[in-house]
Amino acid sequence: MATTPNSAEIRQWIADFVAETLPPETLEQVVTRLDDAIIARIPELRDRDMRRDLAASSRAHAVEVLSGLTQDRFHYPVPEEAHAFARTLARRGYDVRLLLRVYHLGQEAVIDYMTEVLEQRQLPPDIERSVLLRLFDRTTRWVSTSVETLTDTYMAERERGLRAAFTQRAEIVRSLLDGAEVDTESASARLGYRLAQRHVALVLWTDEDAAPLPDGTGEAVGLLDRIVARYAAALGNGSLLTMPSGASALWAWIGLDGEGPAAADPAWSVDAPVRVAVGAPAAHTAGFRASHREAVAARQVAERARPGAPRVTHYAEVEVAYLAGTDEVAMRSLIDRELGALAAPDAQSARLRETLHAYLRARRSPDAAAKLLGVHKNTVRYRIQRIEELLGHSLDQRGARLEMALDCVAVYGV
């Protein structure tokens, strides 16, 4: 039987492969592998938001290419997620050559993956060769179409006047965050934001599964801009610096005249699908950098937190959880070791953990803990006695470690 690329046998093998790969879980594994291969060669894409936009683009492209493998069509529509990724590259100030490199590396990664799949399945050499030729032809057409279309998208974003503003801002902000020496007055003038003041840094983003929130470009950045502008007016001195870090994410710095707003200030409130991470207030360029680093850390905690966690995460409130959570296994060992029976998932254990946490934060004052919990002080005393019985030792022995374990449970759950 002839084994040309159009033979029934090859078509059936490709159809079976497509059917096996398209289910969400399998597709996600393939997309992650391809993106990892690209990011290994392009470190600029390691940033959380860049990777998120790349994954959305890769996922949408994969569906289009896989669907086309079983058909004789040679036109591959460029998905909106790919246009969003191209716009992000332009807004971040990257050269268009980086966009081209992403697609050429993506084609290499696809061919490498398919070659490995075919070798594992031990197909006859003539069928393997035909499948690879078909795949190479289709991916070449896909890359050619995508690059041509998305280069136009990238250039249109630049020509709309966004590139100059965002590139200048991105270069200065990147220099500041990298710790480079900058002329504070000159940088402030170019940013339109005074660096010689106290700042609080924020990272804003939307939930991964959020519905589209159009702002005129099919992205959520407009909504995030409005929210952070409200924060600047209500919580700061009105001065504000923002920089989109993805199609649905934003970095921001708010100028402060005083110490800064408390985490409990109701003005921080925000509705789904928006999430906010907040660094600690700090001064001058060192504070600009430090507060941003903390906001990024707070975001990492927020994205790993238990379901139902607050939509606004302040670094000062999760610092212990962040530091302990960098090693998941060690953190869980700390929780199990220090809390013992108190780490059970039932309601009674949760109530005892809440009481213990309040008691330790209230400097072991039953009266103060009772006020925090809204219960009688004798209730606190009884629960503390019960807690010591379950732990098998006095709270005086390991109070600091207990509080660390409770901080982690409050964020990540048991």
Phi, psi and omega per residue, in radians:
M1 nan 2.391 3.128
A2 -1.174 2.511 -3.131
T3 -2.110 0.955 3.059
T4 -1.374 2.840 -3.117
P5 -1.010 -0.324 -3.107
N6 -1.768 0.105 -3.091
S7 -1.188 2.730 -3.113
A8 -1.087 -0.641 -3.093
E9 -1.137 -0.757 -3.141
I10 -1.208 -0.725 3.113
R11 -1.037 -0.707 -3.129
Q12 -1.174 -0.719 3.128
W13 -1.081 -0.761 -3.142
I14 -1.134 -0.716 3.128
A15 -1.076 -0.725 3.112
D16 -1.139 -0.723 3.134
F17 -1.100 -0.758 3.127
V18 -1.082 -0.776 -3.133
A19 -1.087 -0.606 3.130
E20 -1.303 -0.515 -3.013
T21 -1.572 -0.498 -3.027
L22 -1.224 -0.474 3.097
P23 -0.920 2.440 -3.001
P24 -0.865 -0.784 -3.071
E25 -1.126 -0.794 3.127
T26 -1.166 -0.748 -3.132
L27 -1.058 -0.701 -3.130
E28 -1.113 -0.679 3.110
Q29 -1.116 -0.742 3.139
V30 -1.147 -0.784 3.140
V31 -1.066 -0.755 3.124
T32 -1.060 -0.743 3.124
R33 -1.099 -0.795 -3.125
L34 -1.130 -0.759 3.131
D35 -1.122 -0.685 3.108
D36 -1.046 -0.697 3.136
A37 -1.135 -0.681 3.129
I38 -1.203 -0.822 -3.075
I39 -1.138 -0.550 3.104
A40 -1.068 -0.481 -3.129
R41 -1.734 -0.292 -3.125
I42 -2.246 1.475 -3.053
P43 -1.067 -0.362 3.124
E44 -1.052 -0.357 -3.085
L45 -1.573 0.075 -3.123
R46 -1.272 -0.368 3.097
D47 -0.908 2.476 -3.051
R48 -0.979 -0.792 -3.098
D49 -1.291 -0.644 3.079
M50 -1.087 -0.730 -3.131
R51 -1.156 -0.657 3.131
R52 -1.105 -0.780 3.128
D53 -1.177 -0.670 3.098
L54 -1.085 -0.760 -3.123
A55 -1.100 -0.728 3.123
A56 -1.091 -0.731 3.120
S57 -1.148 -0.805 -3.113
S58 -1.092 -0.727 -3.121
R59 -1.078 -0.815 -3.129
A60 -1.153 -0.721 3.084
H61 -1.073 -0.756 -3.087
A62 -1.036 -0.726 3.129
V63 -1.092 -0.762 3.141
E64 -1.116 -0.818 -3.088
V65 -1.178 -0.775 3.135
L66 -1.083 -0.749 -3.139
S67 -1.092 -0.597 -3.115
G68 -1.373 -0.310 -3.105
L69 -1.102 -0.537 -3.082
T70 -1.569 0.015 -3.098
Q71 -2.076 2.942 3.127
D72 -1.659 0.123 3.120
R73 -1.320 2.615 -3.108
F74 -2.111 0.114 3.120
H75 -1.773 2.212 -3.140
Y76 -2.023 1.884 3.103
P77 -1.031 2.452 3.116
V78 -1.537 2.055 -3.061
P79 -1.214 2.748 -3.125
E80 -1.054 -0.580 3.134
E81 -1.071 -0.577 3.114
A82 -1.250 -0.654 3.065
H83 -1.109 -0.701 3.120
A84 -1.084 -0.695 3.116
F85 -1.136 -0.730 3.114
A86 -1.101 -0.701 3.108
R87 -1.144 -0.651 3.112
T88 -1.083 -0.754 3.115
L89 -1.047 -0.724 3.136
A90 -1.144 -0.762 -3.104
R91 -1.189 -0.533 3.106
R92 -1.348 -0.138 3.103
G93 1.504 0.270 3.123
Y94 -1.426 2.620 3.133
D95 -1.208 2.641 -3.131
V96 -1.077 -0.402 3.121
R97 -1.095 -0.474 3.103
L98 -1.168 -0.667 3.084
L99 -1.064 -0.795 3.141
L100 -1.087 -0.698 -3.110
R101 -1.160 -0.646 3.106
V102 -0.982 -0.778 -3.068
Y103 -1.290 -0.629 3.105
H104 -1.222 -0.668 3.059
L105 -1.189 -0.590 3.093
G106 -1.105 -0.714 3.099
Q107 -1.118 -0.742 3.090
E108 -1.020 -0.766 -3.103
A109 -1.128 -0.681 3.110
V110 -1.105 -0.816 -3.138
I111 -1.095 -0.749 3.111
D112 -1.053 -0.745 -3.123
Y113 -1.130 -0.809 -3.118
M114 -1.157 -0.645 3.088
T115 -1.052 -0.755 3.124
E116 -1.119 -0.740 3.121
V117 -1.059 -0.799 -3.115
L118 -1.139 -0.673 3.121
E119 -1.139 -0.688 -3.141
Q120 -1.141 -0.580 -3.087
R121 -1.529 -0.118 3.024
Q122 0.914 0.937 3.077
L123 -1.298 2.749 3.027
P124 -1.009 2.508 -3.068
P125 -0.944 -0.675 -3.094
D126 -1.201 -0.634 3.101
I127 -1.237 -0.748 3.123
E128 -1.021 -0.769 -3.141
R129 -1.111 -0.737 -3.125
S130 -1.148 -0.707 3.121
V131 -1.125 -0.763 -3.140
L132 -1.132 -0.683 3.112
L133 -1.103 -0.733 3.122
R134 -1.108 -0.777 -3.129
L135 -1.132 -0.743 -3.133
F136 -1.095 -0.727 3.126
D137 -1.086 -0.805 -3.097
R138 -1.190 -0.739 -3.127
T139 -1.200 -0.564 3.075
T140 -1.117 -0.756 3.089
R141 -1.114 -0.719 3.134
W142 -1.069 -0.833 -3.125
V143 -1.120 -0.757 -3.122
S144 -1.062 -0.831 3.128
T145 -1.101 -0.795 -3.085
S146 -1.118 -0.822 -3.101
V147 -1.085 -0.763 -3.134
E148 -1.089 -0.813 -3.107
T149 -1.200 -0.786 -3.039
L150 -1.330 -0.438 3.012
T151 -1.100 -0.681 3.062
D152 -1.096 -0.726 3.125
T153 -1.098 -0.784 3.127
Y154 -1.052 -0.833 -3.101
M155 -1.161 -0.637 3.117
A156 -1.100 -0.679 3.121
E157 -1.115 -0.720 3.125
R158 -1.183 -0.736 -3.079
E159 -1.222 -0.336 3.081
R160 -1.319 0.022 3.091
G161 1.615 -0.035 -3.105
L162 -1.336 -0.605 -3.036
R163 -1.022 -0.830 -3.084
A164 -1.029 -0.847 -3.102
A165 -1.150 -0.831 -3.088
F166 -1.228 -0.623 3.132
T167 -1.139 -0.809 3.125
Q168 -1.064 -0.803 -3.138
R169 -1.120 -0.762 -3.120
A170 -1.096 -0.711 -3.126
E171 -1.112 -0.777 -3.132
I172 -1.170 -0.822 -3.127
V173 -1.078 -0.723 3.135
R174 -1.099 -0.697 3.104
S175 -1.111 -0.752 3.123
L176 -1.092 -0.796 -3.104
L177 -1.217 -0.456 3.102
D178 -1.424 -0.091 3.123
G179 1.454 0.280 -3.137
A180 -1.242 2.673 3.077
E181 -1.325 2.192 3.118
V182 -2.285 2.684 3.017
D183 -1.344 1.923 -3.012
T184 -1.030 -0.773 -3.103
E185 -1.159 -0.766 -3.141
S186 -1.138 -0.777 3.137
A187 -1.106 -0.699 3.122
S188 -1.079 -0.737 -3.132
A189 -1.124 -0.718 -3.114
R190 -1.270 -0.536 3.121
L191 -1.449 -0.402 -3.015
G192 1.240 0.513 -3.078
Y193 -2.618 2.261 -3.054
R194 -1.390 2.104 -3.140
L195 -1.441 -0.422 -3.103
A196 -1.487 1.068 3.091
Q197 -2.702 3.129 3.027
R198 -1.452 2.518 -3.123
H199 -2.286 2.762 2.845
V200 -2.246 2.232 -3.101
A201 -1.658 2.548 3.124
L202 -2.318 2.630 2.926
V203 -2.145 2.154 3.132
L204 -2.035 2.470 3.105
W205 -2.732 2.998 3.107
T206 -1.950 2.741 3.125
D207 -1.002 2.587 -3.092
E208 -1.035 -0.637 -3.067
D209 -1.724 0.314 -3.108
A210 -1.211 2.556 3.049
A211 -1.205 2.709 3.134
P212 -0.977 2.443 3.132
L213 -2.143 1.480 -3.007
P214 -1.130 2.391 3.063
D215 -2.167 0.352 -3.097
G216 1.869 -0.314 3.100
T217 -2.181 0.165 -3.135
G218 1.404 0.307 -3.100
E219 -2.204 2.982 -3.045
A220 -1.703 -0.008 -3.045
V221 -1.037 -0.602 3.132
G222 -1.070 -0.739 3.093
L223 -1.088 -0.774 -3.131
L224 -1.126 -0.665 3.079
D225 -1.027 -0.753 -3.124
R226 -1.169 -0.667 3.139
I227 -1.144 -0.804 -3.088
V228 -1.235 -0.504 3.040
A229 -1.138 -0.666 3.072
R230 -1.123 -0.719 3.089
Y231 -1.035 -0.789 -3.086
A232 -1.072 -0.667 -3.131
A233 -1.296 -0.667 -3.036
A234 -1.532 -0.528 -2.994
L235 -2.007 -0.335 -3.093
G236 -2.079 -2.768 -3.135
N237 -1.702 0.192 3.105
G238 1.710 -0.347 3.138
S239 -1.415 2.501 -2.987
L240 -2.652 2.431 3.024
L241 -2.240 2.251 3.119
T242 -2.255 2.704 3.057
M243 -2.643 2.017 3.078
P244 -1.016 2.357 3.105
S245 -2.014 0.131 3.117
G246 3.106 3.121 -3.133
A247 -1.163 -0.399 -3.130
S248 -2.436 0.703 3.135
A249 -2.634 2.657 -3.025
L250 -2.541 2.386 2.943
W251 -1.717 2.520 -3.127
A252 -2.619 2.657 3.025
W253 -2.296 2.297 3.134
I254 -1.974 2.289 3.103
G255 -1.344 2.498 -3.105
L256 -2.183 2.529 3.037
D257 -1.652 -0.530 -3.128
G258 -1.999 -2.595 -3.098
E259 -1.240 -0.468 -3.121
G260 2.015 2.752 -3.093
P261 -1.233 2.613 3.085
A262 -1.296 2.665 3.132
A263 -1.084 -0.476 -3.110
A264 -1.436 -0.063 -3.118
D265 -1.034 2.180 -3.102
P266 -1.093 -0.294 3.135
A267 -1.143 -0.309 3.109
W268 -1.258 -0.257 -3.039
S269 -0.930 2.442 3.131
V270 -2.597 2.599 -3.094
D271 -1.728 2.765 3.038
A272 -1.054 2.560 0.140
P273 -1.673 0.295 -3.069
V274 -1.399 2.457 3.045
R275 -2.178 2.585 -3.104
V276 -2.374 2.360 3.020
A277 -2.093 2.380 -2.988
V278 -2.200 2.246 3.037
G279 -1.438 3.065 3.087
A280 -1.434 2.509 3.093
P281 -1.053 2.462 3.125
A282 -2.739 2.870 -2.981
A283 -1.889 2.674 2.989
H284 1.095 -2.884 -3.046
T285 -1.178 -0.613 3.102
A286 -1.109 -0.703 3.118
G287 -1.224 -0.623 3.063
F288 -0.964 -0.805 -3.111
R289 -1.265 -0.802 -3.064
A290 -1.143 -0.758 -3.116
S291 -1.129 -0.657 3.094
H292 -1.137 -0.767 3.125
R293 -1.006 -0.690 3.130
E294 -1.222 -0.653 3.105
A295 -1.106 -0.710 3.092
V296 -1.103 -0.715 3.108
A297 -1.129 -0.728 3.120
A298 -1.087 -0.622 3.104
R299 -1.126 -0.712 3.128
Q300 -1.043 -0.705 3.097
V301 -1.136 -0.805 -3.094
A302 -1.037 -0.665 -3.092
E303 -1.316 -0.269 3.094
R304 -1.820 -0.067 -3.011
A305 -1.205 2.845 3.115
R306 -1.097 2.704 3.086
P307 -1.009 2.513 3.120
G308 1.486 0.074 3.124
A309 -1.159 2.749 -3.135
P310 -0.994 2.640 -3.125
R311 -1.408 -0.245 3.066
V312 -2.030 2.174 -3.094
T313 -2.063 2.098 3.113
H314 -1.713 2.273 -3.091
Y315 -0.992 -0.696 -3.103
A316 -1.017 -0.493 -3.101
E317 -1.542 -0.261 -3.079
V318 -2.178 0.245 -3.066
E319 -1.021 -0.799 3.139
V320 -1.101 -0.758 3.137
A321 -1.095 -0.647 3.120
Y322 -1.145 -0.862 -3.096
L323 -1.121 -0.753 -3.141
A324 -1.241 -0.579 -3.056
G325 -1.339 -0.122 3.100
T326 -1.137 -0.388 3.046
D327 -2.132 1.678 -3.042
E328 -1.007 -0.798 -3.090
V329 -1.116 -0.789 3.139
A330 -1.108 -0.683 3.135
M331 -1.114 -0.793 -3.138
R332 -1.127 -0.599 3.075
S333 -1.131 -0.714 3.097
L334 -1.045 -0.814 -3.123
I335 -1.078 -0.854 -3.110
D336 -1.102 -0.738 -3.092
R337 -1.194 -0.770 -3.042
E338 -1.435 -0.617 -3.060
L339 -1.662 -0.449 3.100
G340 0.940 -2.137 -3.117
A341 -1.110 -0.395 -3.141
L342 -1.227 -0.211 -3.135
A343 -1.498 0.126 3.121
A344 -1.188 2.653 -3.059
P345 -1.472 0.090 -3.077
D346 -1.396 2.894 -3.062
A347 -1.135 -0.667 -3.134
Q348 -1.097 -0.768 3.116
S349 -1.129 -0.678 3.111
A350 -1.083 -0.702 3.123
R351 -1.140 -0.705 3.122
L352 -1.177 -0.682 3.098
R353 -1.103 -0.738 3.127
E354 -1.071 -0.745 3.127
T355 -1.123 -0.798 -3.140
L356 -1.091 -0.726 3.137
H357 -1.082 -0.822 3.126
A358 -1.104 -0.700 -3.122
Y359 -1.106 -0.772 3.141
L360 -1.218 -0.683 3.113
R361 -1.210 -0.440 3.110
A362 -1.563 0.342 3.124
R363 0.999 0.665 3.037
R364 1.132 0.577 3.077
S365 -1.750 1.980 3.113
P366 -1.032 -0.660 -3.138
D367 -1.109 -0.869 -3.118
A368 -1.126 -0.713 3.121
A369 -1.122 -0.682 3.127
A370 -1.073 -0.681 3.115
K371 -1.156 -0.706 3.117
L372 -1.109 -0.638 -3.056
L373 -1.599 -0.289 -3.098
G374 1.285 0.612 3.109
V375 -2.248 3.053 3.118
H376 -1.343 2.595 -3.109
K377 -1.098 -0.514 3.107
N378 -1.187 -0.539 3.067
T379 -1.111 -0.726 3.100
V380 -1.087 -0.794 -3.128
R381 -1.060 -0.759 -3.139
Y382 -1.091 -0.783 -3.119
R383 -1.144 -0.674 3.111
I384 -1.097 -0.703 3.091
Q385 -1.074 -0.754 3.118
R386 -1.138 -0.666 3.127
I387 -1.090 -0.793 -3.142
E388 -1.111 -0.595 3.089
E389 -1.141 -0.747 -3.141
L390 -1.200 -0.653 -3.137
L391 -1.307 -0.511 -3.139
G392 1.449 0.261 3.093
H393 -2.800 2.876 3.127
S394 -1.261 2.616 3.097
L395 -1.156 -0.352 3.138
D396 -1.145 -0.392 -3.051
Q397 -1.321 -0.708 -2.994
R398 -2.421 0.657 -3.070
G399 -1.006 -0.792 -3.084
A400 -1.119 -0.758 3.136
R401 -1.174 -0.643 3.088
L402 -1.070 -0.759 -3.115
E403 -1.140 -0.651 3.080
M404 -1.080 -0.790 -3.136
A405 -1.101 -0.694 3.136
L406 -1.192 -0.644 3.074
D407 -1.032 -0.743 -3.133
C408 -1.173 -0.750 -3.140
V409 -1.136 -0.647 3.139
A410 -1.047 -0.560 -3.135
V411 -1.594 -0.870 -2.983
Y412 -1.695 -0.232 -3.095
G413 1.403 3.119 -3.129
V414 -1.725 nan nan
